[in-house]
């Protein structure tokens, strides 16, 4: 009786990651360096970075959160790697 070698199964794994910060009720994408500009002379009580919009101006609103009827929350325009 001959033995048959077991079949090798390969698995493909995909990992997606994103990081966000909720600060003062605003959502910020921590993986998008274009969203922040460094502010000189910050005190410890103030954030070291300020959020900027796509045109380079100040954007106090942060990113938007969306909800769908299946109880899934997503953050609009969040970088996903």
mmCIF file as gemmi writes it, N, C-alpha and C atoms, coordinates in Angstrom:
data_model
loop_
_atom_site.group_PDB
_atom_site.id
_atom_site.type_symbol
_atom_site.label_atom_id
_atom_site.label_alt_id
_atom_site.label_comp_id
_atom_site.label_asym_id
_atom_site.label_entity_id
_atom_site.label_seq_id
_atom_site.pdbx_PDB_ins_code
_atom_site.Cartn_x
_atom_site.Cartn_y
_atom_site.Cartn_z
_atom_site.occupancy
_atom_site.B_iso_or_equiv
_atom_site.pdbx_formal_charge
_atom_site.auth_seq_id
_atom_site.auth_asym_id
_atom_site.pdbx_PDB_model_num
ATOM 1 N N . UNK Axp A 1 ? 0.85 -1.167 0 1 0 ? 1 A 1
ATOM 2 C CA . UNK Axp A 1 ? 0 0 0 1 0 ? 1 A 1
ATOM 3 C C . UNK Axp A 1 ? 0.897 1.232 0 1 0 ? 1 A 1
ATOM 4 N N . UNK Axp A 2 ? 0.676 2.133 -0.939 1 0 ? 2 A 1
ATOM 5 C CA . UNK Axp A 2 ? 1.505 3.338 -1.02 1 0 ? 2 A 1
ATOM 6 C C . UNK Axp A 2 ? 0.862 4.468 -0.227 1 0 ? 2 A 1
ATOM 7 N N . UNK Axp A 3 ? 1.732 5.292 0.327 1 0 ? 3 A 1
ATOM 8 C CA . UNK Axp A 3 ? 1.236 6.44 1.09 1 0 ? 3 A 1
ATOM 9 C C . UNK Axp A 3 ? 1.22 7.672 0.197 1 0 ? 3 A 1
ATOM 10 N N . UNK Axp A 4 ? 0.208 8.46 0.357 1 0 ? 4 A 1
ATOM 11 C CA . UNK Axp A 4 ? 0.068 9.694 -0.4 1 0 ? 4 A 1
ATOM 12 C C . UNK Axp A 4 ? 0.435 10.855 0.52 1 0 ? 4 A 1
ATOM 13 N N . UNK Axp A 5 ? 1.298 11.717 0.042 1 0 ? 5 A 1
ATOM 14 C CA . UNK Axp A 5 ? 1.698 12.871 0.847 1 0 ? 5 A 1
ATOM 15 C C . UNK Axp A 5 ? 0.493 13.792 1.035 1 0 ? 5 A 1
ATOM 16 N N . UNK Axp A 6 ? 0.334 14.374 2.23 1 0 ? 6 A 1
ATOM 17 C CA . UNK Axp A 6 ? -0.793 15.289 2.472 1 0 ? 6 A 1
ATOM 18 C C . UNK Axp A 6 ? -0.654 16.538 1.606 1 0 ? 6 A 1
ATOM 19 N N . UNK Axp A 7 ? -1.788 17.031 1.182 1 0 ? 7 A 1
ATOM 20 C CA . UNK Axp A 7 ? -1.806 18.241 0.374 1 0 ? 7 A 1
ATOM 21 C C . UNK Axp A 7 ? -1.433 19.443 1.23 1 0 ? 7 A 1
ATOM 22 N N . UNK Axp A 8 ? -0.612 20.308 0.69 1 0 ? 8 A 1
ATOM 23 C CA . UNK Axp A 8 ? -0.251 21.537 1.395 1 0 ? 8 A 1
ATOM 24 C C . UNK Axp A 8 ? -1.257 22.619 1.022 1 0 ? 8 A 1
ATOM 25 N N . UNK Axp A 9 ? -1.82 23.216 2.011 1 0 ? 9 A 1
ATOM 26 C CA . UNK Axp A 9 ? -2.759 24.308 1.776 1 0 ? 9 A 1
ATOM 27 C C . UNK Axp A 9 ? -2.049 25.621 2.076 1 0 ? 9 A 1
ATOM 28 N N . UNK Axp A 10 ? -2.149 26.529 1.162 1 0 ? 10 A 1
ATOM 29 C CA . UNK Axp A 10 ? -1.558 27.842 1.397 1 0 ? 10 A 1
ATOM 30 C C . UNK Axp A 10 ? -2.664 28.82 1.763 1 0 ? 10 A 1
ATOM 31 N N . UNK Axp A 11 ? -2.301 29.729 2.632 1 0 ? 11 A 1
ATOM 32 C CA . UNK Axp A 11 ? -3.249 30.747 3.062 1 0 ? 11 A 1
ATOM 33 C C . UNK Axp A 11 ? -2.704 32.113 2.695 1 0 ? 11 A 1
ATOM 34 N N . UNK Axp A 12 ? -3.552 32.923 2.159 1 0 ? 12 A 1
ATOM 35 C CA . UNK Axp A 12 ? -3.213 34.313 1.9 1 0 ? 12 A 1
ATOM 36 C C . UNK Axp A 12 ? -3.815 35.151 3.007 1 0 ? 12 A 1
ATOM 37 N N . UNK Axp A 13 ? -2.986 35.963 3.611 1 0 ? 13 A 1
ATOM 38 C CA . UNK Axp A 13 ? -3.444 36.815 4.701 1 0 ? 13 A 1
ATOM 39 C C . UNK Axp A 13 ? -3.31 38.263 4.258 1 0 ? 13 A 1
ATOM 40 N N . UNK Axp A 14 ? -4.362 39.009 4.439 1 0 ? 14 A 1
ATOM 41 C CA . UNK Axp A 14 ? -4.364 40.426 4.119 1 0 ? 14 A 1
ATOM 42 C C . UNK Axp A 14 ? -4.618 41.199 5.409 1 0 ? 14 A 1
ATOM 43 N N . UNK Axp A 15 ? -3.783 42.185 5.666 1 0 ? 15 A 1
ATOM 44 C CA . UNK Axp A 15 ? -3.9 42.983 6.886 1 0 ? 15 A 1
ATOM 45 C C . UNK Axp A 15 ? -4.077 44.438 6.493 1 0 ? 15 A 1
ATOM 46 N N . UNK Axp A 16 ? -5.142 45.038 6.948 1 0 ? 16 A 1
ATOM 47 C CA . UNK Axp A 16 ? -5.393 46.46 6.727 1 0 ? 16 A 1
ATOM 48 C C . UNK Axp A 16 ? -5.303 47.163 8.065 1 0 ? 16 A 1
ATOM 49 N N . UNK Axp A 17 ? -4.687 48.342 8.058 1 0 ? 17 A 1
ATOM 50 C CA . UNK Axp A 17 ? -4.51 49.059 9.317 1 0 ? 17 A 1
ATOM 51 C C . UNK Axp A 17 ? -4.752 50.546 9.102 1 0 ? 17 A 1
ATOM 52 N N . UNK Axp A 18 ? -5.334 51.172 10.089 1 0 ? 18 A 1
ATOM 53 C CA . UNK Axp A 18 ? -5.502 52.617 10.101 1 0 ? 18 A 1
ATOM 54 C C . UNK Axp A 18 ? -5.47 53.055 11.565 1 0 ? 18 A 1
ATOM 55 N N . UNK Axp A 19 ? -5.039 54.288 11.772 1 0 ? 19 A 1
ATOM 56 C CA . UNK Axp A 19 ? -4.972 54.841 13.122 1 0 ? 19 A 1
ATOM 57 C C . UNK Axp A 19 ? -5.669 56.188 13.119 1 0 ? 19 A 1
ATOM 58 N N . UNK Axp A 20 ? -6.523 56.393 14.101 1 0 ? 20 A 1
ATOM 59 C CA . UNK Axp A 20 ? -7.194 57.674 14.221 1 0 ? 20 A 1
ATOM 60 C C . UNK Axp A 20 ? -7.104 58.156 15.652 1 0 ? 20 A 1
ATOM 61 N N . UNK Axp A 21 ? -7.292 59.452 15.804 1 0 ? 21 A 1
ATOM 62 C CA . UNK Axp A 21 ? -7.281 60.071 17.125 1 0 ? 21 A 1
ATOM 63 C C . UNK Axp A 21 ? -8.557 60.873 17.272 1 0 ? 21 A 1
ATOM 64 N N . UNK Axp A 22 ? -9.208 60.732 18.399 1 0 ? 22 A 1
ATOM 65 C CA . UNK Axp A 22 ? -10.364 61.561 18.716 1 0 ? 22 A 1
ATOM 66 C C . UNK Axp A 22 ? -9.895 62.541 19.788 1 0 ? 22 A 1
ATOM 67 N N . UNK Axp A 23 ? -9.876 63.817 19.426 1 0 ? 23 A 1
ATOM 68 C CA . UNK Axp A 23 ? -9.375 64.858 20.316 1 0 ? 23 A 1
ATOM 69 C C . UNK Axp A 23 ? -10.341 66.031 20.265 1 0 ? 23 A 1
ATOM 70 N N . UNK Axp A 24 ? -10.821 66.445 21.407 1 0 ? 24 A 1
ATOM 71 C CA . UNK Axp A 24 ? -11.807 67.54 21.48 1 0 ? 24 A 1
ATOM 72 C C . UNK Axp A 24 ? -12.986 67.285 20.552 1 0 ? 24 A 1
ATOM 73 N N . UNK Axp A 25 ? -13.482 66.061 20.556 1 0 ? 25 A 1
ATOM 74 C CA . UNK Axp A 25 ? -14.641 65.638 19.768 1 0 ? 25 A 1
ATOM 75 C C . UNK Axp A 25 ? -14.413 65.766 18.261 1 0 ? 25 A 1
ATOM 76 N N . UNK Axp A 26 ? -13.166 65.721 17.832 1 0 ? 26 A 1
ATOM 77 C CA . UNK Axp A 26 ? -12.82 65.747 16.411 1 0 ? 26 A 1
ATOM 78 C C . UNK Axp A 26 ? -11.981 64.517 16.098 1 0 ? 26 A 1
ATOM 79 N N . UNK Axp A 27 ? -12.099 64.01 14.863 1 0 ? 27 A 1
ATOM 80 C CA . UNK Axp A 27 ? -11.407 62.794 14.455 1 0 ? 27 A 1
ATOM 81 C C . UNK Axp A 27 ? -10.268 63.168 13.52 1 0 ? 27 A 1
ATOM 82 N N . UNK Axp A 28 ? -9.063 62.64 13.816 1 0 ? 28 A 1
ATOM 83 C CA . UNK Axp A 28 ? -7.877 62.927 13.016 1 0 ? 28 A 1
ATOM 84 C C . UNK Axp A 28 ? -7.235 61.622 12.562 1 0 ? 28 A 1
ATOM 85 N N . UNK Axp A 29 ? -6.736 61.614 11.33 1 0 ? 29 A 1
ATOM 86 C CA . UNK Axp A 29 ? -6.053 60.46 10.742 1 0 ? 29 A 1
ATOM 87 C C . UNK Axp A 29 ? -4.572 60.565 11.087 1 0 ? 29 A 1
ATOM 88 N N . UNK Axp A 30 ? -4.067 59.646 11.91 1 0 ? 30 A 1
ATOM 89 C CA . UNK Axp A 30 ? -2.679 59.704 12.351 1 0 ? 30 A 1
ATOM 90 C C . UNK Axp A 30 ? -1.697 59.166 11.323 1 0 ? 30 A 1
ATOM 91 N N . UNK Axp A 31 ? -2.162 58.509 10.263 1 0 ? 31 A 1
ATOM 92 C CA . UNK Axp A 31 ? -1.276 57.997 9.226 1 0 ? 31 A 1
ATOM 93 C C . UNK Axp A 31 ? -1.169 58.942 8.029 1 0 ? 31 A 1
ATOM 94 N N . UNK Axp A 32 ? -1.842 60.059 8.063 1 0 ? 32 A 1
ATOM 95 C CA . UNK Axp A 32 ? -1.796 61.027 6.978 1 0 ? 32 A 1
ATOM 96 C C . UNK Axp A 32 ? -0.989 62.237 7.441 1 0 ? 32 A 1
ATOM 97 N N . UNK Axp A 33 ? 0.312 62.287 7.119 1 0 ? 33 A 1
ATOM 98 C CA . UNK Axp A 33 ? 1.139 63.404 7.594 1 0 ? 33 A 1
ATOM 99 C C . UNK Axp A 33 ? 0.718 64.742 6.995 1 0 ? 33 A 1
ATOM 100 N N . UNK Axp A 34 ? 0.007 64.731 5.888 1 0 ? 34 A 1
ATOM 101 C CA . UNK Axp A 34 ? -0.445 65.965 5.277 1 0 ? 34 A 1
ATOM 102 C C . UNK Axp A 34 ? -1.548 66.651 6.053 1 0 ? 34 A 1
ATOM 103 N N . UNK Axp A 35 ? -2.13 65.985 7.012 1 0 ? 35 A 1
ATOM 104 C CA . UNK Axp A 35 ? -3.218 66.577 7.797 1 0 ? 35 A 1
ATOM 105 C C . UNK Axp A 35 ? -2.715 67.484 8.909 1 0 ? 35 A 1
ATOM 106 N N . UNK Axp A 36 ? -1.424 67.428 9.206 1 0 ? 36 A 1
ATOM 107 C CA . UNK Axp A 36 ? -0.912 68.15 10.361 1 0 ? 36 A 1
ATOM 108 C C . UNK Axp A 36 ? 0.231 69.06 9.976 1 0 ? 36 A 1
ATOM 109 N N . UNK Axp A 37 ? 0.327 70.166 10.643 1 0 ? 37 A 1
ATOM 110 C CA . UNK Axp A 37 ? 1.494 71.021 10.518 1 0 ? 37 A 1
ATOM 111 C C . UNK Axp A 37 ? 2.035 71.27 11.921 1 0 ? 37 A 1
ATOM 112 N N . UNK Axp A 38 ? 3.331 71.322 12.03 1 0 ? 38 A 1
ATOM 113 C CA . UNK Axp A 38 ? 3.984 71.525 13.318 1 0 ? 38 A 1
ATOM 114 C C . UNK Axp A 38 ? 3.838 72.977 13.736 1 0 ? 38 A 1
ATOM 115 N N . UNK Axp A 39 ? 3.512 73.194 15 1 0 ? 39 A 1
ATOM 116 C CA . UNK Axp A 39 ? 3.373 74.543 15.533 1 0 ? 39 A 1
ATOM 117 C C . UNK Axp A 39 ? 4.502 74.774 16.515 1 0 ? 39 A 1
ATOM 118 N N . UNK Axp A 40 ? 5.261 75.84 16.298 1 0 ? 40 A 1
ATOM 119 C CA . UNK Axp A 40 ? 6.411 76.136 17.159 1 0 ? 40 A 1
ATOM 120 C C . UNK Axp A 40 ? 5.948 76.722 18.483 1 0 ? 40 A 1
ATOM 121 N N . UNK Axp A 41 ? 6.682 76.391 19.538 1 0 ? 41 A 1
ATOM 122 C CA . UNK Axp A 41 ? 6.428 76.978 20.846 1 0 ? 41 A 1
ATOM 123 C C . UNK Axp A 41 ? 5.184 76.48 21.544 1 0 ? 41 A 1
ATOM 124 N N . UNK Axp A 42 ? 4.758 75.254 21.28 1 0 ? 42 A 1
ATOM 125 C CA . UNK Axp A 42 ? 3.563 74.717 21.945 1 0 ? 42 A 1
ATOM 126 C C . UNK Axp A 42 ? 3.819 74.472 23.425 1 0 ? 42 A 1
ATOM 127 N N . UNK Axp A 43 ? 2.814 74.724 24.207 1 0 ? 43 A 1
ATOM 128 C CA . UNK Axp A 43 ? 2.846 74.39 25.621 1 0 ? 43 A 1
ATOM 129 C C . UNK Axp A 43 ? 2.347 72.962 25.789 1 0 ? 43 A 1
ATOM 130 N N . UNK Axp A 44 ? 2.6 72.356 26.914 1 0 ? 44 A 1
ATOM 131 C CA . UNK Axp A 44 ? 2.165 70.981 27.145 1 0 ? 44 A 1
ATOM 132 C C . UNK Axp A 44 ? 0.65 70.843 27.122 1 0 ? 44 A 1
ATOM 133 N N . UNK Axp A 45 ? -0.067 71.875 27.478 1 0 ? 45 A 1
ATOM 134 C CA . UNK Axp A 45 ? -1.528 71.794 27.518 1 0 ? 45 A 1
ATOM 135 C C . UNK Axp A 45 ? -2.15 71.863 26.133 1 0 ? 45 A 1
ATOM 136 N N . UNK Axp A 46 ? -1.359 72.247 25.108 1 0 ? 46 A 1
ATOM 137 C CA . UNK Axp A 46 ? -1.895 72.368 23.758 1 0 ? 46 A 1
ATOM 138 C C . UNK Axp A 46 ? -1.377 71.22 22.897 1 0 ? 46 A 1
ATOM 139 N N . UNK Axp A 47 ? -2.124 70.81 21.876 1 0 ? 47 A 1
ATOM 140 C CA . UNK Axp A 47 ? -1.621 69.761 20.99 1 0 ? 47 A 1
ATOM 141 C C . UNK Axp A 47 ? -0.404 70.252 20.228 1 0 ? 47 A 1
ATOM 142 N N . UNK Axp A 48 ? 0.54 69.349 19.953 1 0 ? 48 A 1
ATOM 143 C CA . UNK Axp A 48 ? 1.766 69.718 19.25 1 0 ? 48 A 1
ATOM 144 C C . UNK Axp A 48 ? 1.526 69.911 17.766 1 0 ? 48 A 1
ATOM 145 N N . UNK Axp A 49 ? 0.425 69.395 17.242 1 0 ? 49 A 1
ATOM 146 C CA . UNK Axp A 49 ? 0.111 69.511 15.828 1 0 ? 49 A 1
ATOM 147 C C . UNK Axp A 49 ? -1.288 70.104 15.683 1 0 ? 49 A 1
ATOM 148 N N . UNK Axp A 50 ? -1.494 70.824 14.617 1 0 ? 50 A 1
ATOM 149 C CA . UNK Axp A 50 ? -2.814 71.357 14.315 1 0 ? 50 A 1
ATOM 150 C C . UNK Axp A 50 ? -3.285 70.767 12.999 1 0 ? 50 A 1
ATOM 151 N N . UNK Axp A 51 ? -4.551 70.462 12.926 1 0 ? 51 A 1
ATOM 152 C CA . UNK Axp A 51 ? -5.141 69.856 11.736 1 0 ? 51 A 1
ATOM 153 C C . UNK Axp A 51 ? -5.241 70.894 10.63 1 0 ? 51 A 1
ATOM 154 N N . UNK Axp A 52 ? -4.896 70.484 9.404 1 0 ? 52 A 1
ATOM 155 C CA . UNK Axp A 52 ? -5.06 71.356 8.245 1 0 ? 52 A 1
ATOM 156 C C . UNK Axp A 52 ? -5.861 70.622 7.193 1 0 ? 52 A 1
ATOM 157 N N . UNK Axp A 53 ? -6.566 71.359 6.363 1 0 ? 53 A 1
ATOM 158 C CA . UNK Axp A 53 ? -7.354 70.723 5.304 1 0 ? 53 A 1
ATOM 159 C C . UNK Axp A 53 ? -6.513 70.553 4.043 1 0 ? 53 A 1
ATOM 160 N N . UNK Axp A 54 ? -7.098 70.051 2.983 1 0 ? 54 A 1
ATOM 161 C CA . UNK Axp A 54 ? -6.363 69.736 1.756 1 0 ? 54 A 1
ATOM 162 C C . UNK Axp A 54 ? -5.76 70.965 1.104 1 0 ? 54 A 1
ATOM 163 N N . UNK Axp A 55 ? -6.334 72.123 1.318 1 0 ? 55 A 1
ATOM 164 C CA . UNK Axp A 55 ? -5.809 73.341 0.712 1 0 ? 55 A 1
ATOM 165 C C . UNK Axp A 55 ? -4.749 74.008 1.576 1 0 ? 55 A 1
ATOM 166 N N . UNK Axp A 56 ? -4.433 73.408 2.728 1 0 ? 56 A 1
ATOM 167 C CA . UNK Axp A 56 ? -3.401 73.963 3.599 1 0 ? 56 A 1
ATOM 168 C C . UNK Axp A 56 ? -3.942 74.89 4.67 1 0 ? 56 A 1
ATOM 169 N N . UNK Axp A 57 ? -5.222 75.177 4.642 1 0 ? 57 A 1
ATOM 170 C CA . UNK Axp A 57 ? -5.824 76.052 5.64 1 0 ? 57 A 1
ATOM 171 C C . UNK Axp A 57 ? -6.233 75.278 6.884 1 0 ? 57 A 1
ATOM 172 N N . UNK Axp A 58 ? -6.537 75.997 7.927 1 0 ? 58 A 1
ATOM 173 C CA . UNK Axp A 58 ? -6.954 75.363 9.176 1 0 ? 58 A 1
ATOM 174 C C . UNK Axp A 58 ? -8.345 74.755 9.02 1 0 ? 58 A 1
ATOM 175 N N . UNK Axp A 59 ? -8.512 73.543 9.504 1 0 ? 59 A 1
ATOM 176 C CA . UNK Axp A 59 ? -9.808 72.859 9.423 1 0 ? 59 A 1
ATOM 177 C C . UNK Axp A 59 ? -10.172 72.364 10.813 1 0 ? 59 A 1
ATOM 178 N N . UNK Axp A 60 ? -10.989 73.092 11.554 1 0 ? 60 A 1
ATOM 179 C CA . UNK Axp A 60 ? -11.315 72.7 12.919 1 0 ? 60 A 1
ATOM 180 C C . UNK Axp A 60 ? -12.272 71.522 13.019 1 0 ? 60 A 1
ATOM 181 N N . UNK Axp A 61 ? -12.821 71.059 11.892 1 0 ? 61 A 1
ATOM 182 C CA . UNK Axp A 61 ? -13.86 70.033 11.975 1 0 ? 61 A 1
ATOM 183 C C . UNK Axp A 61 ? -13.322 68.608 12.042 1 0 ? 61 A 1
ATOM 184 N N . UNK Axp A 62 ? -12.108 68.336 11.594 1 0 ? 62 A 1
ATOM 185 C CA . UNK Axp A 62 ? -11.585 66.973 11.577 1 0 ? 62 A 1
ATOM 186 C C . UNK Axp A 62 ? -12.284 66.141 10.514 1 0 ? 62 A 1
ATOM 187 N N . UNK Axp A 63 ? -12.164 64.818 10.611 1 0 ? 63 A 1
ATOM 188 C CA . UNK Axp A 63 ? -12.802 63.915 9.655 1 0 ? 63 A 1
ATOM 189 C C . UNK Axp A 63 ? -14.241 63.638 10.06 1 0 ? 63 A 1
ATOM 190 N N . UNK Axp A 64 ? -15.034 63.163 9.125 1 0 ? 64 A 1
ATOM 191 C CA . UNK Axp A 64 ? -16.453 62.874 9.376 1 0 ? 64 A 1
ATOM 192 C C . UNK Axp A 64 ? -16.645 61.385 9.624 1 0 ? 64 A 1
ATOM 193 N N . UNK Axp A 65 ? -17.546 61.068 10.532 1 0 ? 65 A 1
ATOM 194 C CA . UNK Axp A 65 ? -17.898 59.675 10.809 1 0 ? 65 A 1
ATOM 195 C C . UNK Axp A 65 ? -19.247 59.391 10.154 1 0 ? 65 A 1
ATOM 196 N N . UNK Axp A 66 ? -19.365 58.198 9.573 1 0 ? 66 A 1
ATOM 197 C CA . UNK Axp A 66 ? -20.618 57.792 8.919 1 0 ? 66 A 1
ATOM 198 C C . UNK Axp A 66 ? -21.144 56.525 9.581 1 0 ? 66 A 1
ATOM 199 N N . UNK Axp A 67 ? -22.465 56.362 9.532 1 0 ? 67 A 1
ATOM 200 C CA . UNK Axp A 67 ? -23.134 55.191 10.083 1 0 ? 67 A 1
ATOM 201 C C . UNK Axp A 67 ? -24.066 54.655 9.02 1 0 ? 67 A 1
ATOM 202 N N . UNK Axp A 68 ? -24.155 53.311 8.943 1 0 ? 68 A 1
ATOM 203 C CA . UNK Axp A 68 ? -25.139 52.74 8.025 1 0 ? 68 A 1
ATOM 204 C C . UNK Axp A 68 ? -26.122 51.871 8.814 1 0 ? 68 A 1
ATOM 205 N N . UNK Axp A 69 ? -27.218 51.441 8.215 1 0 ? 69 A 1
ATOM 206 C CA . UNK Axp A 69 ? -28.26 50.7 8.934 1 0 ? 69 A 1
ATOM 207 C C . UNK Axp A 69 ? -27.812 49.352 9.511 1 0 ? 69 A 1
ATOM 208 N N . UNK Axp A 70 ? -26.633 48.865 9.104 1 0 ? 70 A 1
ATOM 209 C CA . UNK Axp A 70 ? -26.142 47.589 9.625 1 0 ? 70 A 1
ATOM 210 C C . UNK Axp A 70 ? -25.249 47.791 10.841 1 0 ? 70 A 1
ATOM 211 N N . UNK Axp A 71 ? -25.366 48.947 11.501 1 0 ? 71 A 1
ATOM 212 C CA . UNK Axp A 71 ? -24.577 49.303 12.684 1 0 ? 71 A 1
ATOM 213 C C . UNK Axp A 71 ? -23.079 49.258 12.425 1 0 ? 71 A 1
ATOM 214 N N . UNK Axp A 72 ? -22.685 49.754 11.26 1 0 ? 72 A 1
ATOM 215 C CA . UNK Axp A 72 ? -21.269 49.846 10.916 1 0 ? 72 A 1
ATOM 216 C C . UNK Axp A 72 ? -20.895 51.321 10.863 1 0 ? 72 A 1
ATOM 217 N N . UNK Axp A 73 ? -19.882 51.687 11.634 1 0 ? 73 A 1
ATOM 218 C CA . UNK Axp A 73 ? -19.385 53.047 11.638 1 0 ? 73 A 1
ATOM 219 C C . UNK Axp A 73 ? -18.092 53.101 10.84 1 0 ? 73 A 1
ATOM 220 N N . UNK Axp A 74 ? -17.956 54.079 9.974 1 0 ? 74 A 1
ATOM 221 C CA . UNK Axp A 74 ? -16.74 54.281 9.207 1 0 ? 74 A 1
ATOM 222 C C . UNK Axp A 74 ? -16.346 55.757 9.286 1 0 ? 74 A 1
ATOM 223 N N . UNK Axp A 75 ? -15.047 55.993 9.125 1 0 ? 75 A 1
ATOM 224 C CA . UNK Axp A 75 ? -14.543 57.365 9.112 1 0 ? 75 A 1
ATOM 225 C C . UNK Axp A 75 ? -14.21 57.719 7.669 1 0 ? 75 A 1
ATOM 226 N N . UNK Axp A 76 ? -14.8 58.783 7.201 1 0 ? 76 A 1
ATOM 227 C CA . UNK Axp A 76 ? -14.626 59.22 5.811 1 0 ? 76 A 1
ATOM 228 C C . UNK Axp A 76 ? -13.192 59.702 5.574 1 0 ? 76 A 1
ATOM 229 N N . UNK Axp A 77 ? -12.567 59.264 4.467 1 0 ? 77 A 1
ATOM 230 C CA . UNK Axp A 77 ? -11.226 59.671 4.037 1 0 ? 77 A 1
ATOM 231 C C . UNK Axp A 77 ? -10.112 59.247 4.986 1 0 ? 77 A 1
ATOM 232 N N . UNK Axp A 78 ? -10.308 58.191 5.744 1 0 ? 78 A 1
ATOM 233 C CA . UNK Axp A 78 ? -9.275 57.678 6.65 1 0 ? 78 A 1
ATOM 234 C C . UNK Axp A 78 ? -8.301 56.817 5.843 1 0 ? 78 A 1
ATOM 235 N N . UNK Axp A 79 ? -6.986 57.081 5.971 1 0 ? 79 A 1
ATOM 236 C CA . UNK Axp A 79 ? -5.982 56.276 5.268 1 0 ? 79 A 1
ATOM 237 C C . UNK Axp A 79 ? -6.074 54.841 5.748 1 0 ? 79 A 1
ATOM 238 N N . UNK Axp A 80 ? -5.977 53.911 4.814 1 0 ? 80 A 1
ATOM 239 C CA . UNK Axp A 80 ? -6.039 52.489 5.123 1 0 ? 80 A 1
ATOM 240 C C . UNK Axp A 80 ? -4.88 51.809 4.401 1 0 ? 80 A 1
ATOM 241 N N . UNK Axp A 81 ? -3.947 51.272 5.157 1 0 ? 81 A 1
ATOM 242 C CA . UNK Axp A 81 ? -2.77 50.611 4.583 1 0 ? 81 A 1
ATOM 243 C C . UNK Axp A 81 ? -2.87 49.114 4.773 1 0 ? 81 A 1
